[in-house]
Amino acid sequence: MSQLKINMEKALHEISSHLENGIIPFWLQNGIDNKHGGYLTNFDEDGKPTGGTDKYIVTQTRMIWGLSAFYRAYPENKVLMKDAKQGVDFFIRHFWDKQDGGWYWKTKQDGTLIDDGKVVYGQSFAIYALAEYTLATGDPIGLKYAEQTFDLLQKYCADTYHGGYYENLEKDWNPSEPGFAAGDRKSLDIHMHLMEAFTTLAQCSNKQIHRRKLAEVIAVIKHHMIDMEKGCALNQFDLAFNPIPAINIRRTWNAERGAGETIDQPMDTTSYGHNVELSWLLNRAGEVLNKPFDYYNDITKKLVDHSLNYGFDHELGGVFRDGPHNGPALVNDKEWWQNSEVLVGYLDAYEKLGDEKYFDAFLKTWNFDNKYMINHDVGEWRQLLKKDGEVIIANIGNPWKALYHSGRSMLECIQRIQRLIQQLN
C-alpha cells in the first residue's frame, strides 16, 4: 500500500470519528434549546454554557444547515431531522418579518426581537439553510421561504446599475448609513456566500432563474473581486466595485471578534481562508451548473497557491488569518474557520489539479488542527490559537460559531477522501 493511501485512510478514520463521535453528538446534546426552540451556541472551553443566549440569524441558520446536511449523510439518525425541523419552526416564527419580508438579525433567547436589520449576509444563510433543509427532509416549507427570500433580494438588493447586491439594509430594505453601517460598501464575503446560497437553492429548486442568478453572481466575483495577477481575492469595494481599504463593519464577525491580533489601520488585505473557501465553493457551483470538471482550475490554482505562498505555516501546518496581496501574513494567529475551510479547499485542489503539494498542505493542516484546534474532550474546535498552537480563546461556541465551518469541513473532507481512495484502488 502506498504512503499516500495510508495517509488518506488514517485521515479518513480520524475525521469520521471526530464528526460522528464529537461534533454531531456535542451539538445534539447541548445546542438544542428545548425550552424556547431554536439553538444555543455559546459554550466555554469545557462545553458549558457561557450565559450568552441571544440568537443571531447567522448561527440559527447554520445550525439548521448543519443538522440538515448531517441528516442527508446519516439518514438513519432521525434526531437530526427532528432537531432541524424545530429550528426551522422557531426561525420562521421569530425571525421572519411579516410586514416587510425577510429575516431579522438578532433576537433574545425566547425570540423577542433585538435587531431588525436586514443584512444580505444573514439572508444568504437563510436561503442556504432552508434549501438544504428541504433537500434533506423533503419538507417544502424550507424551499418556500428560501425562494421568497431570493425574490426579496432581487427586488430590494440587486444593484441593477453596477451589478451585484447592496449588502447592508434596514428593516424596510432601505440601505444603511455609510461608514461603519456599510450601506456604501460591497464585499467578497457576502457575494461569496450568496454564491453558496444560490448554489444550494438551484440544486433544490432546479429553476432556471436560480441558475441564472447563480451564474450572474459568479461573474461578479470573477470580474470584480479576484486579482488574477496577484492570485488572491480582494476584500471590500465601493458600490461601483472600486477596491477600497477594508474596515470593520457593523454586524460582522471581525467587528465582534474581540481578541487576537489586529491591523490598526484600514488597508488592502486578503484572507487566506476566504480565498481557499472561495475556490472550492466556486467548484461546487460549477458542478450544479454542469460545468466541465476543470472549468475553474485556473482560479483554483491561483487562489490556493497564493495561500501556500504567503499564508501557510510550512513549519507547523495551518493558515494565518490575513495579509497583503503580496508578501507574508500580517496577522499570524490561527482561527477555527480558516483552518477548517482550507482542509476542504486543499483536498479540492488536489482532486482538481492532481499535484500532491495540495494533499500535503491538507494533511499538515489536519495534523495541526487535530492536535491543537480540536478540543477532543468536548468534541468541537477552539476559537483562536497563536501560531504555535497556544490557546488564545478556548471557547468552542459563540454567537458566530456553531457547527457550520467545523462540521461542514469534516463532512466535505470525508466525501473527498473516500473518492480519492476509490481512485487509488
C-alpha positions as CSV (number, residue, x, y, z in Angstrom):
1,M,0.0,0.0,0.0
2,S,1.4,3.4,-0.9
3,Q,2.2,6.0,1.7
4,L,-0.4,8.3,0.1
5,K,-3.1,5.8,0.6
6,I,-2.1,5.1,4.1
7,N,-2.2,8.8,4.9
8,M,-5.6,9.1,3.3
9,E,-7.1,6.2,5.2
10,K,-5.7,7.4,8.5
11,A,-7.1,10.9,8.0
12,L,-10.4,9.5,6.9
13,H,-10.6,7.4,10.1
14,E,-9.7,10.4,12.3
15,I,-12.1,12.8,10.6
16,S,-15.0,10.4,10.5
17,S,-14.5,9.6,14.2
18,H,-14.3,13.3,15.1
19,L,-17.5,14.2,13.2
20,E,-19.6,11.2,14.3
21,N,-18.3,11.0,17.9
22,G,-17.5,14.6,18.6
23,I,-19.2,17.4,16.6
24,I,-22.6,15.8,16.0
25,P,-23.2,14.5,19.5
26,F,-22.0,17.7,21.1
27,W,-24.5,19.9,19.3
28,L,-27.3,17.4,19.6
29,Q,-26.8,17.2,23.4
30,N,-26.0,20.9,24.0
31,G,-27.2,23.1,21.1
32,I,-30.9,22.5,21.1
33,D,-33.0,25.0,23.1
34,N,-35.6,22.6,24.5
35,K,-37.4,25.5,26.3
36,H,-38.0,28.1,23.5
37,G,-36.9,26.3,20.3
38,G,-34.0,27.1,18.1
39,Y,-30.4,26.8,19.1
40,L,-28.0,27.8,21.8
41,T,-24.4,28.4,20.6
42,N,-22.4,30.0,23.4
43,F,-20.1,27.5,25.2
44,D,-16.8,27.7,27.0
45,E,-13.7,25.6,26.7
46,D,-15.4,22.8,28.7
47,G,-18.6,22.9,26.6
48,K,-20.5,24.6,29.4
49,P,-23.0,27.5,28.6
50,T,-21.3,30.9,29.0
51,G,-24.6,32.7,29.8
52,G,-25.0,34.3,26.4
53,T,-28.4,33.3,24.9
54,D,-29.1,35.9,22.2
55,K,-29.9,34.3,18.9
56,Y,-28.3,35.5,15.7
57,I,-29.6,34.8,12.2
58,V,-26.1,33.6,11.3
59,T,-25.8,30.7,13.8
60,Q,-29.5,29.8,13.9
61,T,-29.4,29.2,10.1
62,R,-26.0,27.5,10.3
63,M,-27.4,25.1,12.8
64,I,-30.4,24.3,10.5
65,W,-28.0,23.8,7.6
66,G,-25.6,21.6,9.6
67,L,-28.3,19.3,11.1
68,S,-29.9,19.0,7.6
69,A,-26.7,18.2,5.9
70,F,-25.7,15.7,8.5
71,Y,-29.2,14.1,8.1
72,R,-28.5,13.7,4.4
73,A,-25.2,11.9,5.3
74,Y,-26.7,9.9,8.2
75,P,-30.4,9.3,7.3
76,E,-30.7,6.6,10.0
77,N,-30.3,9.4,12.7
78,K,-33.8,10.7,12.9
79,V,-32.9,13.0,15.7
80,L,-31.0,15.2,13.2
81,M,-34.2,15.7,11.2
82,K,-36.3,16.4,14.3
83,D,-33.9,19.0,15.6
84,A,-33.6,20.6,12.2
85,K,-37.3,20.9,11.9
86,Q,-37.8,22.5,15.3
87,G,-35.1,25.0,14.4
88,V,-36.9,25.9,11.2
89,D,-40.2,26.4,13.1
90,F,-38.5,28.7,15.6
91,F,-36.7,30.6,12.9
92,I,-39.8,31.3,10.8
93,R,-41.9,32.1,13.9
94,H,-39.5,34.7,15.3
95,F,-37.1,35.9,12.6
96,W,-39.4,36.4,9.6
97,D,-40.6,39.9,9.1
98,K,-44.3,39.5,8.5
99,Q,-44.7,43.2,7.4
100,D,-41.7,43.8,5.1
101,G,-40.5,40.3,4.4
102,G,-37.0,39.0,5.0
103,W,-35.2,37.9,8.2
104,Y,-34.2,39.9,11.3
105,W,-30.6,40.0,12.5
106,K,-31.0,39.1,16.2
107,T,-33.5,38.1,18.9
108,K,-33.4,37.2,22.6
109,Q,-33.5,33.5,23.6
110,D,-37.2,33.5,23.6
111,G,-37.5,35.1,20.2
112,T,-38.1,38.7,21.3
113,L,-36.7,41.0,18.7
114,I,-33.4,42.8,19.4
115,D,-32.1,43.9,16.0
116,D,-34.4,44.2,12.9
117,G,-31.7,44.9,10.4
118,K,-31.7,43.2,7.0
119,V,-28.1,42.1,6.2
120,V,-27.7,40.2,3.0
121,Y,-25.1,38.0,4.7
122,G,-27.9,36.8,7.0
123,Q,-30.4,36.5,4.2
124,S,-28.0,34.4,2.2
125,F,-27.6,31.9,5.1
126,A,-31.4,31.7,5.4
127,I,-31.6,30.6,1.7
128,Y,-28.7,28.2,2.2
129,A,-30.1,26.6,5.3
130,L,-33.7,26.4,4.2
131,A,-32.9,24.9,0.8
132,E,-30.6,22.3,2.4
133,Y,-33.4,21.5,4.9
134,T,-35.8,20.7,2.0
135,L,-33.1,18.7,0.2
136,A,-32.6,16.7,3.4
137,T,-36.2,16.2,4.6
138,G,-38.5,16.8,1.6
139,D,-40.4,19.3,3.7
140,P,-41.5,22.0,1.2
141,I,-41.6,24.8,3.8
142,G,-37.8,25.3,3.5
143,L,-37.8,25.8,-0.2
144,K,-40.9,28.1,0.1
145,Y,-39.2,30.5,2.3
146,A,-35.8,30.2,0.5
147,E,-37.5,31.2,-2.7
148,Q,-39.3,34.1,-1.0
149,T,-36.0,35.4,0.4
150,F,-34.4,35.1,-3.0
151,D,-37.2,37.1,-4.6
152,L,-36.9,39.8,-2.0
153,L,-33.1,40.1,-2.7
154,Q,-33.9,40.6,-6.4
155,K,-36.5,43.2,-5.6
156,Y,-34.6,45.2,-3.0
157,C,-31.0,44.4,-3.0
158,A,-29.9,43.7,-6.6
159,D,-27.8,46.6,-7.9
160,T,-29.2,46.8,-11.5
161,Y,-26.7,49.6,-12.4
162,H,-23.3,48.3,-11.2
163,G,-24.2,44.7,-10.7
164,G,-24.0,42.5,-7.6
165,Y,-26.0,43.3,-4.4
166,Y,-26.4,46.0,-1.9
167,E,-25.4,44.3,1.4
168,N,-26.4,46.2,4.5
169,L,-30.0,47.4,4.8
170,E,-32.5,48.3,7.4
171,K,-35.9,46.7,8.2
172,D,-37.7,48.5,5.4
173,W,-35.0,47.4,2.9
174,N,-33.5,50.9,2.6
175,P,-29.7,50.9,2.6
176,S,-27.9,51.5,5.9
177,E,-25.8,54.6,6.5
178,P,-22.3,54.8,5.0
179,G,-19.2,54.0,7.0
180,F,-19.5,51.5,9.9
181,A,-23.0,50.5,8.9
182,A,-21.6,49.9,5.4
183,G,-24.5,50.9,3.3
184,D,-21.9,52.3,0.8
185,R,-19.8,49.1,0.5
186,K,-19.8,45.7,-1.2
187,S,-17.6,42.8,-0.2
188,L,-16.3,39.5,-1.4
189,D,-17.5,37.8,1.8
190,I,-21.2,38.5,1.2
191,H,-21.1,37.8,-2.5
192,M,-19.3,34.5,-1.9
193,H,-22.0,33.4,0.5
194,L,-24.7,34.5,-2.0
195,M,-23.0,32.2,-4.5
196,E,-23.0,29.4,-1.9
197,A,-26.7,30.0,-1.1
198,F,-27.8,30.2,-4.8
199,T,-25.9,27.0,-5.5
200,T,-27.9,25.1,-3.0
201,L,-31.1,26.8,-4.0
202,A,-30.6,26.0,-7.6
203,Q,-29.8,22.4,-6.7
204,C,-33.0,22.2,-4.6
205,S,-35.4,24.0,-7.0
206,N,-33.8,23.2,-10.4
207,K,-35.3,26.5,-11.6
208,Q,-33.6,28.5,-14.4
209,I,-34.0,31.8,-12.6
210,H,-31.9,30.5,-9.7
211,R,-29.3,29.0,-12.0
212,R,-29.1,32.3,-13.9
213,K,-28.6,34.4,-10.8
214,L,-26.0,31.9,-9.6
215,A,-24.1,32.4,-12.8
216,E,-24.5,36.1,-12.5
217,V,-23.0,36.4,-9.0
218,I,-20.1,34.1,-10.1
219,A,-19.5,36.6,-12.9
220,V,-19.4,39.5,-10.5
221,I,-16.9,37.7,-8.3
222,K,-14.7,36.7,-11.2
223,H,-14.7,40.1,-12.9
224,H,-14.5,42.4,-9.9
225,M,-13.3,40.6,-6.8
226,I,-10.4,38.3,-7.9
227,D,-7.0,39.7,-8.8
228,M,-5.7,37.0,-11.2
229,E,-2.3,38.7,-11.5
230,K,-1.6,38.6,-7.7
231,G,-3.6,35.4,-7.3
232,C,-5.9,36.5,-4.4
233,A,-9.3,37.8,-3.8
234,L,-9.9,41.4,-2.8
235,N,-11.9,42.3,0.3
236,Q,-14.1,45.4,0.2
237,F,-15.3,47.7,-2.6
238,D,-17.4,50.8,-3.1
239,L,-20.7,50.3,-4.9
240,A,-19.0,50.6,-8.3
241,F,-16.6,47.8,-7.4
242,N,-13.6,50.0,-6.9
243,P,-11.4,48.3,-4.3
244,I,-11.1,50.3,-1.1
245,P,-9.3,49.6,2.2
246,A,-11.1,47.2,4.4
247,I,-12.7,48.4,7.7
248,N,-14.5,46.7,10.4
249,I,-18.3,46.8,9.7
250,R,-21.3,46.6,12.0
251,R,-22.9,43.2,12.3
252,T,-19.8,41.3,11.2
253,W,-17.5,38.8,12.9
254,N,-14.5,41.0,12.5
255,A,-16.2,43.8,14.4
256,E,-17.3,41.4,17.2
257,R,-14.2,39.1,17.5
258,G,-12.8,41.0,20.4
259,A,-9.4,39.3,20.7
260,G,-6.3,38.2,18.8
261,E,-4.0,40.2,16.6
262,T,-5.4,43.2,14.7
263,I,-4.5,45.5,11.9
264,D,-4.7,49.0,13.3
265,Q,-5.5,51.0,10.1
266,P,-7.6,50.3,7.1
267,M,-5.6,48.6,4.3
268,D,-5.9,46.3,1.3
269,T,-5.6,42.9,2.8
270,T,-6.8,39.4,1.8
271,S,-8.0,36.5,3.8
272,Y,-6.3,33.2,3.1
273,G,-9.2,31.3,4.5
274,H,-11.7,33.1,2.3
275,N,-9.6,32.6,-0.8
276,V,-9.4,28.8,-0.4
277,E,-13.0,28.6,0.7
278,L,-14.0,30.6,-2.4
279,S,-12.1,28.1,-4.6
280,W,-14.0,25.0,-3.5
281,L,-17.3,26.8,-3.3
282,L,-16.8,28.0,-6.9
283,N,-16.1,24.4,-8.0
284,R,-19.2,23.3,-6.2
285,A,-21.3,25.9,-8.0
286,G,-19.7,24.7,-11.3
287,E,-21.0,21.2,-10.6
288,V,-24.5,22.5,-10.1
289,L,-24.3,24.5,-13.3
290,N,-23.0,21.4,-15.2
291,K,-19.6,23.0,-16.0
292,P,-16.7,20.7,-17.0
293,F,-14.6,19.2,-14.2
294,D,-11.7,21.5,-14.8
295,Y,-13.7,24.7,-15.7
296,Y,-12.4,26.8,-12.8
297,N,-9.0,25.2,-12.5
298,D,-7.2,28.5,-13.3
299,I,-8.9,30.3,-10.5
300,T,-8.4,27.4,-8.1
301,K,-4.7,27.2,-8.7
302,K,-4.2,31.0,-8.3
303,L,-6.2,31.2,-5.0
304,V,-4.8,28.1,-3.4
305,D,-1.2,28.7,-4.5
306,H,-1.4,32.3,-3.1
307,S,-2.4,30.8,0.3
308,L,0.5,28.4,0.2
309,N,3.0,31.1,-0.8
310,Y,2.0,33.7,1.8
311,G,-0.5,32.4,4.4
312,F,0.5,28.8,5.1
313,D,2.6,27.8,8.1
314,H,5.0,25.4,6.4
315,E,6.7,24.5,9.7
316,L,3.6,23.6,11.8
317,G,0.7,23.5,9.4
318,G,-2.4,25.6,9.2
319,V,-3.1,29.1,7.8
320,F,-2.8,32.5,9.2
321,R,-5.6,35.0,9.2
322,D,-4.8,38.0,7.0
323,G,-2.1,39.5,4.9
324,P,-1.3,41.8,2.0
325,H,-1.9,40.9,-1.6
326,N,1.9,40.2,-2.0
327,G,4.1,39.3,0.9
328,P,4.0,37.5,4.2
329,A,1.0,37.4,6.6
330,L,0.3,40.4,8.8
331,V,-2.0,38.6,11.3
332,N,-0.3,35.3,12.3
333,D,-2.8,33.8,14.7
334,K,-4.9,30.8,13.6
335,E,-8.6,30.8,13.7
336,W,-11.0,27.9,13.6
337,W,-12.9,28.8,10.5
338,Q,-10.0,29.4,8.2
339,N,-8.3,26.2,9.4
340,S,-11.4,24.1,8.7
341,E,-12.3,25.6,5.3
342,V,-8.8,25.2,3.9
343,L,-8.9,21.5,4.6
344,V,-11.7,21.2,2.0
345,G,-10.0,23.6,-0.3
346,Y,-6.7,21.9,-0.3
347,L,-8.3,18.5,-0.9
348,D,-10.5,20.0,-3.6
349,A,-7.4,21.5,-5.3
350,Y,-5.6,18.1,-5.2
351,E,-8.7,16.4,-6.7
352,K,-8.9,19.0,-9.5
353,L,-5.2,19.7,-10.2
354,G,-3.5,16.4,-9.2
355,D,-0.4,18.0,-7.5
356,E,0.4,16.2,-4.2
357,K,1.6,19.5,-2.7
358,Y,-2.1,20.3,-2.1
359,F,-2.7,17.0,-0.3
360,D,0.4,17.6,1.7
361,A,-1.0,21.0,2.8
362,F,-4.3,19.3,3.7
363,L,-2.5,16.7,5.8
364,K,-0.2,19.1,7.6
365,T,-3.2,21.4,8.4
366,W,-5.3,18.5,9.6
367,N,-2.5,17.3,11.8
368,F,-2.2,20.8,13.3
369,D,-6.0,21.1,13.8
370,N,-6.2,17.6,15.2
371,K,-3.5,18.3,17.8
372,Y,-4.2,21.9,18.7
373,M,-7.5,23.2,17.3
374,I,-9.9,20.5,18.3
375,N,-10.8,20.1,22.0
376,H,-11.2,16.3,21.9
377,D,-12.6,16.2,25.5
378,V,-15.6,18.3,24.3
379,G,-15.8,17.3,20.7
380,E,-15.6,20.8,19.0
381,W,-13.0,23.3,17.8
382,R,-11.4,26.0,19.8
383,Q,-11.9,29.5,18.5
384,L,-8.5,31.1,18.3
385,L,-4.8,30.0,18.7
386,K,-1.4,31.5,18.4
387,K,0.8,30.4,15.6
388,D,2.4,27.6,17.7
389,G,-1.0,26.3,18.9
390,E,-1.1,28.1,22.2
391,V,-4.8,28.9,23.0
392,I,-5.9,32.5,22.9
393,I,-9.7,31.9,23.0
394,A,-10.7,28.4,24.2
395,N,-14.4,28.8,23.8
396,I,-16.0,26.3,21.4
397,G,-19.2,28.2,20.7
398,N,-20.1,31.8,20.3
399,P,-22.8,33.9,18.5
400,W,-20.9,33.3,15.3
401,K,-19.5,29.9,15.9
402,A,-21.6,26.7,15.8
403,L,-21.2,23.5,13.7
404,Y,-21.1,25.1,10.2
405,H,-17.4,25.5,9.5
406,S,-16.0,22.6,11.5
407,G,-18.9,20.2,10.7
408,R,-19.1,21.1,7.1
409,S,-15.3,20.7,6.7
410,M,-15.4,17.2,8.2
411,L,-18.3,16.2,6.0
412,E,-16.7,17.5,2.8
413,C,-13.3,16.0,3.7
414,I,-14.9,12.6,4.3
415,Q,-16.6,12.7,0.9
416,R,-13.5,13.8,-1.0
417,I,-11.1,11.3,0.7
418,Q,-13.5,8.5,0.0
419,R,-13.5,9.4,-3.7
420,L,-9.7,9.7,-3.7
421,I,-9.2,6.3,-2.1
422,Q,-11.6,4.8,-4.5
423,Q,-9.5,6.2,-7.4
424,L,-6.3,4.6,-5.9
425,N,-7.9,1.2,-5.7
